[in-house]
Amino acid sequence: MNFTSKDVELMIAAQHELYFTGVTKSPEFRKEMLIKLRDAIVENEEEIIEALQKDLGKSPFESYVTEIGFVLSSIKEMLNNIDVWMKPKSAKTPVHLQPAKSFVVREPYGSVLIIGPFNYPFQLLMEPLVGAIVGGNCAIVKPSKAAIHTVKIVNKIISETFSPSYIRVVEGEREETSALIHAPFDYIFFTGSVAVGKVVMKAAAERLTPVTLELGGKSPTIVDQTANLTNAAERIVWGKFLNTGQTCVAPDYLLVHHSVKAEFIDKVIETIQKFYGERPSKSQDYGRIINERQFDRLVAIIEKEWPKVIHGGDFDRSSLYIEPTILDKVTWESQSMEDEIFGPILPILEYDNLAEAIHRIRQLPKPLSAYMFTENEEAANYFIESLPFGGGCINDTVSHVGNTNLPFGGVGTSGINAYHGKYSFEVFTHAKAIMQRSTKIPMRLALPPYGNKLKFVKPLLR
């Protein structure tokens, strides 16, 4: 689809025309649209699963749990809570402003832009869209061009369910994306890489458009000497190789205490074989890399780190397959530690002192997620208090993302703002502050001429 900046402006104008009728703001309309979206997803469930299998080699189980079911569960929560969330929230009024009542109204932004990534091409587009709908907005959504089969089914669902003056899909390459991010949207929600996030934020800054950026980074995982190693191996292998490592909150590298490292590595390798068999290329539960560009990037890391490969390392470009690969004797200067890996390569570093390990992690940009495996409560608390990161788990990986009672988002270079559950409603609405003053009592104390009124005002403000 080829379009220009003028085309985008016309799209936004059409959505503003609908938005300013007020129709999108009623709770009844928001619920109706959520139900329509839910029904369309359920009706096209098999096609979505097939598309995800073609794009990323995902199993039906993984496609449903991490993409389809995730969104359906979110819609259910929105439907159950929208009436409560939309009610004005009362606020206290200080005595010197009485008599009055104060309250906060959550106001939609208007027409919002949602740009999705390739790694969870259905969920990470639809989940923000659900937030935009429950917030009362119109939306234009831009799927990742890399997930070509999922783009088609997303386009089908949205075009057959909604009017383009309410929600529409736009496709395109770099030029079209540039036209979108420079357009006069009321809000931009972007999920993707740090590099592209900087481009989006720079474009948004030109118009002072508010943004949410869901980015990534090198998410660390610490395994200390008290950890349940079997449990840790299973949950780390699951979190790392889910979606073939193409998960923004996947463990990017491990820091393992020297006293348990050898035993832990054995358990990790055993777990990989238990999960995916001796030949993961034949496993129905192990996926593929999205495209050749990402494949070549990952293979280059393996080849440069080849002396450090202690398990895996096999790959096949024709099928975009990369075996779960473990690297040992990794240092902070190694090739695999330069950038976020975003693939099935797991570097393992060794540490002796927790404080020193966390200090070293803090030298890197703040990660989207961080994890620690320990049976020591003090160590867990130290980890939480001492290390900045977006969100994470103690004795698990990735699972915090599935709890919609928690905000999901980054900090620093790993992102701006958070969503999921009520946080999605809040991120797609503006908190409008209102104070309604009474007219029954005159305000003469606050009005000129001031004379000696200050002596009466001071006690009220102290």
Number of C-alpha atoms within 10 A of each C-alpha: 7 10 15 14 18 11 14 21 17 12 18 25 16 16 24 19 13 18 21 11 9 10 14 22 21 13 17 12 15 23 19 13 18 21 16 15 23 19 15 16 22 14 12 14 17 13 16 26 24 18 24 29 19 17 23 26 25 23 18 16 13 20 25 20 14 17 22 22 18 18 25 24 15 22 23 13 14 25 16 12 13 18 13 9 17 19 12 16 14 14 13 10 14 13 10 13 14 13 15 15 16 16 17 16 17 20 17 27 20 25 27 25 25 24 24 25 22 23 24 22 25 27 21 24 25 27 22 27 28 25 26 30 28 32 30 27 29 28 28 24 24 23 26 23 17 16 22 17 19 27 25 15 21 22 18 14 20 20 14 11 16 14 11 17 19 21 21 19 18 18 17 15 12 9 12 18 19 16 17 27 24 20 21 21 24 22 26 24 24 27 23 20 19 18 10 14 22 14 13 23 20 15 18 21 13 11 13 13 18 15 22 23 27 28 27 28 26 26 27 22 26 28 27 26 18 14 20 15 22 15 14 22 23 20 19 25 23 21 21 26 25 21 28 28 26 23 21 27 30 34 30 30 24 23 23 26 22 17 14 16 21 11 12 21 20 13 19 21 19 16 20 21 14 11 17 18 15 12 10 20 20 11 13 12 19 24 29 24 26 22 16 13 9 14 19 14 13 20 19 13 16 24 12 12 18 12 11 17 19 14 18 19 19 14 18 12 13 7 13 18 21 26 23 26 21 21 24 19 13 20 13 11 8 14 16 23 17 11 11 19 26 26 28 27 29 25 24 21 20 20 19 14 12 18 15 11 17 19 13 11 19 15 8 13 16 23 30 28 31 28 27 25 27 20 15 12 10 10 17 19 11 13 19 18 9 13 16 20 23 24 22 24 18 19 20 21 26 23 12 18 18 15 11 18 13 16 19 24 23 26 22 14 20 25 27 18 18 19 22 24 22 21 18 26 25 22 23 30 22 15 16 12 14 14 15 11 13 13 9 7 9 9 12 10 13 13 9 8 9 10 7 8 14 11 9 10 13 9 9 11 9 5
